[in-house]
Amino acid sequence: MFTRSTAQEHPDRPAISMASNGQVITHAEHEAGANRLAHALRRHGLQKGDHYALFMENNNKFLEICAAGERSGLFYTPINSYLTADELAYIIQNSQSKVLIVSKAKRDIAAAALEQCPNVTLGIMIDAEENDPVFVDYVNLIAHEPTEPIADENLGIAMLYSSGTTGRPKGILRPMPDSSPDSPLPLWGFLDNLWKYEDGMTYLSPAPLYHSAPQAAVGLSLRRGGTVVVMENFDPEQYLMLVEKYKVTHSQLVPTMFSRMLKLPEDIKNKYDLSSLKVAVHAAAPCPVPVKEKMIEWWGPIIEEYYGATEGLGFAACDSAQWLAHVGTVGKVLIGELHILDDDMNPLPQGEPGTLWFKAATAFSYFNDVEKTKESTSADGVLTTVGDVGYLDADGYLFLTDRATFMIISGGVNIYPQESENLLITHPKVADAAVFGVPNVDLGEEVKGVVQLMPGIEASGAIERELIDFCNEHLARQKCPRSIDFVTEFPRLPTGKLYKKPLRDKYWGDKKSRIV
């Protein structure tokens, strides 16, 4: 989010444009706001290595709030804006955040969460009421702070959260560098080159800014002195319109967005001039082969794909030509040393699927969670994994086929089913429950629930609706089943552990890949 050189050389150049209303924040305004907040955080006691969090939808202050941490040696944690109060409270507490910054739209959820967060010393809200008992107003807080940099600037970094197989989020901690904010991490230089970024570019950001991919892409764009067009929510026709309006050169999407644009009527698809687009990157979930083929046919060979976990263990990538020569690949490994191993940690031959283990290129640990870090690391401490399964072809291109856990990727969002399962079990009409991903052409996967009802309870559409509503009351919408089927008995192992695989396999049929 660093823009100082551009703020000095091109102060009136737009840094951020909001898609809904066209509001523009110049590079000079972005720089001044970030410096003001950095001063305010110092004044409230946050020193290098401390943590703060933000909980909000895409808005005109989001990137400024992140930039303040980048300038002051702080760990900043953007939190999924769809979480419930309990889920939010867990991340605030686990991250040891001392400050929480929220939007007005998220005020009530955040206030409820803070009741469980005694370590938070300051709550800040955009457009807070004068007499708000929980939050101080953001603009008033920073209004009288200096616009110059703080005296002890140091590069700060995001500490993002990635869910574990049990559904509990994990903070991904990397060492805090001892460098100035104008010296980005080496990884950023690699991505800048890979994605063909250029000075003065225009980047269209259609995804939630709390995700790791938009965080990286937007930050690099601003460092290049570019303009970032921020969509508050993705709309397929609006996306095309914005490309034409702003002459967008670069963008990053998820496959669901491709799918929704492809489903537009032909006259809408052909209505807008997309010729300014030079690079369209996609990640977050594997792209269905027919979708990607149609996108390359429509947009030309400008589509680039990459595969990498938020943990940063390894990184694979391919351009359109490489993908067309190896249809279905997620790319060649460019960072990290990949090992494909069986359950006994033995290497598998080329072409045979196994769990992906990386000799990580960058150090990381799960913050405040020694056990989770240990679970993801080999016994000798050399290799790490997030549980994906895949294989390499004869040319060294990586293909994903399954996941060691039953993580669901729906619309580019990682969803772990155990929270939904554990909740459904508590319903008085439910005897047993399983949740997993099933094919969805638009989303890649959707969340499916399968339930065994208590004796005397008859399966019906009304019961299905009741259980879905029950989940929606207690969990973020993304984690809740979109539909529920009913069975008379669940397959279980002799230990009592649910044997979920045959349940899920019925929905996937004979597909070679478990990923649509």
QUIWOMO-V524747 format. One record per residue. N is the residue number from 1. PHI is phi in whole degrees, 0 to 359 (NA if undefined). PSI is psi as a letter, one per 20 degrees, with the letter a starting at -180 (999 if undefined). D_LAST is the distance of its C-alpha to the last C-alpha in whole Angstrom. Layout:
# QUIWOMO-V524747
((N;PHI;PSI;D_LAST) (N;PHI;PSI;D_LAST))
This chain:
# QUIWOMO-V524747
((1;NA;j;35) (2;276;p;38) (3;224;j;40) (4;301;g;43) (5;296;h;44) (6;291;h;43) (7;299;h;44) (8;278;g;48) (9;272;h;47) (10;224;m;45) (11;300;h;46) (12;267;j;45) (13;292;p;42) (14;297;p;39) (15;266;g;37) (16;225;p;35) (17;236;p;35) (18;274;p;33) (19;294;h;31) (20;288;h;32) (21;234;j;36) (22;74;j;37) (23;301;p;38) (24;243;p;39) (25;247;o;40) (26;284;r;41) (27;297;h;41) (28;294;g;45) (29;292;g;44) (30;297;g;41) (31;297;g;43) (32;296;g;46) (33;296;g;43) (34;297;g;42) (35;295;g;45) (36;300;g;46) (37;294;h;44) (38;302;g;44) (39;298;g;48) (40;296;g;47) (41;293;h;45) (42;298;g;48) (43;297;h;50) (44;264;j;49) (45;97;j;49) (46;279;p;45) (47;246;r;46) (48;311;p;44) (49;93;i;41) (50;282;r;41) (51;236;q;38) (52;220;r;37) (53;228;q;34) (54;230;q;33) (55;225;n;31) (56;194;q;31) (57;285;r;29) (58;301;p;29) (59;207;a;32) (60;283;i;35) (61;252;i;36) (62;305;g;33) (63;289;h;33) (64;297;g;37) (65;294;h;37) (66;293;g;34) (67;298;h;37) (68;299;h;40) (69;292;h;38) (70;294;h;37) (71;266;i;41) (72;232;j;43) (73;68;k;41) (74;251;q;39) (75;272;p;36) (76;245;q;34) (77;237;n;31) (78;287;p;29) (79;251;p;28) (80;315;o;25) (81;284;i;27) (82;261;j;25) (83;288;q;26) (84;278;r;29) (85;299;g;33) (86;294;g;32) (87;295;g;29) (88;296;g;31) (89;300;h;34) (90;300;g;32) (91;291;g;31) (92;302;g;34) (93;291;g;36) (94;296;h;34) (95;280;i;34) (96;59;k;38) (97;291;p;38) (98;263;i;41) (99;227;q;41) (100;237;p;38) (101;243;p;38) (102;227;r;36) (103;265;r;36) (104;298;h;38) (105;296;h;35) (106;255;j;34) (107;302;g;37) (108;291;g;38) (109;297;g;34) (110;295;g;36) (111;297;g;39) (112;295;h;38) (113;296;g;36) (114;295;i;39) (115;297;h;42) (116;256;j;40) (117;235;m;40) (118;293;i;44) (119;279;i;43) (120;283;p;42) (121;263;i;45) (122;209;p;44) (123;251;p;42) (124;236;p;42) (125;225;p;41) (126;289;p;40) (127;64;l;43) (128;289;q;44) (129;291;q;47) (130;300;h;50) (131;256;k;51) (132;298;p;47) (133;282;i;48) (134;247;h;45) (135;239;q;44) (136;266;q;46) (137;284;p;45) (138;299;g;44) (139;297;g;46) (140;296;h;49) (141;297;g;48) (142;260;i;48) (143;304;h;50) (144;256;j;53) (145;279;q;51) (146;295;q;52) (147;270;i;50) (148;278;r;50) (149;298;q;48) (150;293;q;49) (151;291;h;51) (152;249;l;49) (153;302;q;46) (154;204;q;43) (155;297;p;40) (156;258;r;38) (157;222;q;34) (158;285;q;31) (159;246;n;30) (160;271;r;27) (161;248;p;25) (162;231;p;22) (163;291;q;21) (164;257;r;22) (165;294;h;21) (166;272;i;23) (167;95;i;22) (168;282;p;26) (169;297;q;25) (170;231;p;27) (171;280;p;29) (172;265;o;28) (173;259;p;31) (174;243;q;32) (175;301;p;36) (176;286;p;38) (177;288;q;39) (178;259;m;43) (179;209;r;43) (180;280;q;43) (181;299;h;41) (182;274;j;41) (183;245;n;40) (184;292;r;36) (185;298;q;34) (186;306;h;34) (187;301;h;30) (188;295;h;30) (189;296;h;32) (190;298;g;30) (191;292;h;27) (192;303;g;30) (193;287;g;30) (194;298;g;26) (195;270;j;26) (196;59;l;29) (197;291;q;30) (198;211;q;34) (199;299;p;37) (200;72;j;37) (201;295;r;33) (202;239;o;32) (203;249;p;28) (204;258;p;26) (205;251;o;25) (206;264;j;22) (207;250;r;21) (208;299;p;23) (209;286;i;25) (210;282;i;25) (211;285;q;22) (212;293;h;23) (213;296;g;21) (214;298;h;23) (215;304;g;26) (216;292;g;26) (217;295;g;26) (218;292;g;28) (219;300;g;31) (220;294;h;31) (221;298;g;31) (222;293;h;34) (223;296;h;36) (224;277;j;36) (225;73;k;38) (226;273;a;35) (227;249;p;34) (228;254;p;31) (229;264;o;30) (230;258;o;29) (231;275;p;27) (232;291;h;27) (233;214;q;24) (234;281;p;22) (235;227;p;22) (236;298;g;21) (237;289;h;24) (238;300;h;26) (239;303;g;24) (240;297;g;25) (241;297;h;29) (242;292;h;29) (243;302;g;28) (244;293;g;31) (245;298;g;33) (246;261;j;33) (247;53;l;32) (248;298;p;30) (249;256;h;29) (250;223;q;26) (251;199;r;23) (252;225;p;20) (253;227;r;17) (254;242;q;14) (255;304;h;11) (256;302;h;11) (257;294;g;15) (258;303;g;14) (259;300;g;12) (260;289;h;15) (261;290;h;18) (262;295;h;17) (263;276;i;17) (264;294;q;21) (265;302;q;24) (266;302;h;25) (267;293;h;28) (268;287;g;26) (269;301;h;24) (270;266;j;27) (271;284;h;30) (272;250;q;29) (273;276;o;30) (274;253;j;28) (275;293;i;30) (276;286;h;31) (277;295;p;27) (278;253;h;27) (279;217;p;24) (280;237;o;21) (281;265;q;19) (282;223;q;16) (283;196;b;14) (284;78;h;13) (285;201;q;10) (286;299;q;8) (287;268;p;8) (288;306;p;6) (289;305;g;8) (290;298;h;10) (291;295;g;10) (292;292;h;12) (293;301;g;14) (294;291;h;15) (295;292;g;16) (296;295;h;18) (297;297;h;20) (298;282;g;21) (299;265;i;22) (300;89;r;23) (301;281;l;22) (302;253;j;23) (303;267;p;19) (304;243;q;19) (305;237;q;16) (306;217;q;17) (307;232;p;16) (308;188;q;18) (309;277;q;19) (310;304;h;21) (311;297;i;24) (312;74;k;24) (313;290;g;24) (314;206;r;23) (315;208;p;21) (316;238;q;19) (317;204;q;19) (318;206;q;19) (319;266;a;20) (320;297;g;19) (321;296;g;21) (322;294;h;20) (323;295;g;17) (324;296;h;18) (325;277;i;20) (326;220;m;17) (327;303;p;14) (328;100;i;10) (329;290;q;13) (330;257;j;13) (331;120;r;17) (332;264;q;20) (333;290;p;22) (334;249;h;25) (335;227;p;26) (336;89;q;26) (337;258;o;27) (338;273;p;24) (339;232;p;24) (340;253;o;22) (341;236;q;23) (342;275;a;23) (343;294;i;24) (344;262;j;28) (345;67;k;27) (346;261;q;28) (347;297;q;26) (348;255;q;24) (349;290;q;25) (350;305;p;23) (351;92;i;19) (352;260;p;19) (353;291;q;17) (354;202;r;18) (355;289;p;19) (356;275;p;19) (357;239;p;23) (358;241;p;24) (359;278;o;28) (360;298;q;28) (361;280;h;29) (362;230;q;30) (363;288;q;32) (364;204;r;30) (365;212;r;31) (366;275;p;30) (367;300;p;33) (368;60;k;35) (369;210;m;33) (370;298;h;34) (371;294;g;32) (372;295;h;29) (373;298;g;30) (374;295;g;31) (375;298;h;28) (376;269;j;26) (377;242;q;28) (378;293;r;30) (379;302;h;33) (380;274;i;35) (381;77;j;33) (382;270;h;32) (383;250;q;28) (384;225;q;26) (385;211;q;22) (386;247;j;20) (387;91;j;18) (388;284;q;15) (389;239;p;14) (390;190;a;14) (391;211;r;17) (392;253;q;19) (393;274;a;19) (394;295;h;23) (395;264;j;23) (396;86;j;22) (397;270;p;19) (398;270;p;16) (399;236;p;13) (400;264;p;11) (401;236;h;10) (402;196;a;10) (403;229;p;13) (404;298;h;16) (405;261;r;16) (406;260;k;14) (407;302;q;14) (408;252;p;11) (409;247;o;10) (410;241;o;11) (411;62;k;12) (412;85;j;12) (413;255;p;15) (414;283;p;15) (415;230;p;16) (416;249;p;17) (417;280;i;18) (418;296;h;22) (419;299;g;23) (420;294;g;22) (421;299;g;23) (422;298;h;26) (423;289;g;27) (424;301;h;26) (425;299;h;29) (426;282;i;32) (427;290;p;32) (428;296;i;35) (429;264;j;33) (430;252;p;30) (431;268;h;31) (432;202;q;27) (433;206;q;24) (434;221;q;20) (435;227;p;18) (436;201;r;14) (437;268;q;10) (438;232;r;9) (439;299;p;6) (440;216;o;7) (441;299;h;7) (442;279;g;10) (443;266;i;9) (444;90;f;5) (445;221;q;7) (446;233;q;11) (447;278;p;14) (448;245;p;15) (449;252;q;18) (450;234;p;20) (451;229;p;24) (452;256;o;27) (453;279;q;30) (454;294;q;34) (455;306;p;36) (456;91;i;37) (457;261;p;35) (458;268;p;33) (459;294;p;29) (460;197;r;29) (461;297;h;27) (462;293;h;30) (463;293;g;29) (464;302;g;25) (465;296;h;27) (466;299;g;29) (467;289;h;27) (468;296;g;24) (469;298;h;27) (470;299;g;28) (471;296;g;25) (472;296;h;26) (473;288;h;29) (474;243;i;29) (475;228;q;25) (476;303;q;24) (477;305;h;22) (478;298;h;18) (479;274;i;19) (480;269;q;20) (481;301;p;18) (482;276;h;17) (483;206;q;18) (484;225;p;20) (485;254;r;21) (486;236;q;24) (487;231;r;25) (488;272;h;28) (489;200;q;28) (490;262;q;25) (491;285;p;25) (492;227;q;27) (493;286;r;28) (494;304;h;32) (495;285;i;32) (496;96;i;30) (497;288;p;27) (498;298;p;24) (499;265;n;22) (500;282;h;19) (501;305;g;17) (502;296;h;18) (503;296;g;17) (504;291;h;14) (505;300;h;13) (506;299;h;15) (507;274;i;12) (508;262;i;9) (509;60;c;12) (510;260;k;12) (511;298;p;9) (512;294;h;10) (513;261;q;7) (514;275;i;6) (515;248;p;4) (516;303;999;0))
